[in-house]
């Protein structure tokens, strides 16, 4: 039995295939732009991504952590920031201990809160706040400052700032962020160069 495809089906399949390529090209371009502006080496950027994957994997393998926590992992220059919520202090400490054991992790900053998981509304506000912070960073007027060098993570109104930056840049970033409406607290996880 031979299946015949109509020309319309070929066009539809081609369009779907090209749409995927466009997304890959745009995503690749965004990643390239980030690498160009980043002070980390390409190897460290790749290592940070690997650390995040390994950390999520090790956390997911623990049944109690998997069931009773809502943890996000961010690695920047092999320093890991843990944010989110855990049902109790023991789970909070265990998550930190597990991630500390991940190969190549230099340090863990544990900002996991004790309590229930954040709501969809809180998560949406955090996404909007992160976007606003990133937009406001472009207003900083320091010679050589690039706002793309600052990684922004927001959890329940607390803004965590990561990056390899100068002390002057770090102070300016903090000053801008602390005056944004909706920011409850600013936590600097910068490494100064």
Secondary structure as the mmCIF struct_conf table of DSSP 4:
data_model
#
loop_
_struct_conf.conf_type_id
_struct_conf.id
_struct_conf.beg_label_comp_id
_struct_conf.beg_label_asym_id
_struct_conf.beg_label_seq_id
_struct_conf.end_label_comp_id
_struct_conf.end_label_asym_id
_struct_conf.end_label_seq_id
HELX_RH_AL_P HELX_RH_AL_P1 UNK A 7 UNK A 37
BEND BEND1 UNK A 39 UNK A 40
HELX_RH_AL_P HELX_RH_AL_P2 UNK A 42 UNK A 60
TURN_TY1_P TURN_TY1_P1 UNK A 61 UNK A 61
BEND BEND2 UNK A 62 UNK A 62
HELX_RH_AL_P HELX_RH_AL_P3 UNK A 63 UNK A 68
STRN STRN1 UNK A 69 UNK A 76
TURN_TY1_P TURN_TY1_P2 UNK A 77 UNK A 78
STRN STRN2 UNK A 79 UNK A 86
BEND BEND3 UNK A 87 UNK A 88
HELX_RH_AL_P HELX_RH_AL_P4 UNK A 89 UNK A 100
TURN_TY1_P TURN_TY1_P3 UNK A 101 UNK A 101
BEND BEND4 UNK A 102 UNK A 102
TURN_TY1_P TURN_TY1_P4 UNK A 103 UNK A 104
STRN STRN3 UNK A 107 UNK A 114
BEND BEND5 UNK A 115 UNK A 116
HELX_LH_PP_P HELX_LH_PP_P1 UNK A 117 UNK A 119
HELX_RH_AL_P HELX_RH_AL_P5 UNK A 120 UNK A 137
TURN_TY1_P TURN_TY1_P5 UNK A 138 UNK A 139
TURN_TY1_P TURN_TY1_P6 UNK A 143 UNK A 144
HELX_RH_3T_P HELX_RH_3T_P1 UNK A 147 UNK A 149
STRN STRN4 UNK A 151 UNK A 155
TURN_TY1_P TURN_TY1_P7 UNK A 156 UNK A 157
STRN STRN5 UNK A 158 UNK A 165
HELX_RH_AL_P HELX_RH_AL_P6 UNK A 167 UNK A 178
TURN_TY1_P TURN_TY1_P8 UNK A 179 UNK A 179
BEND BEND6 UNK A 180 UNK A 180
TURN_TY1_P TURN_TY1_P9 UNK A 181 UNK A 182
STRN STRN6 UNK A 185 UNK A 192
#
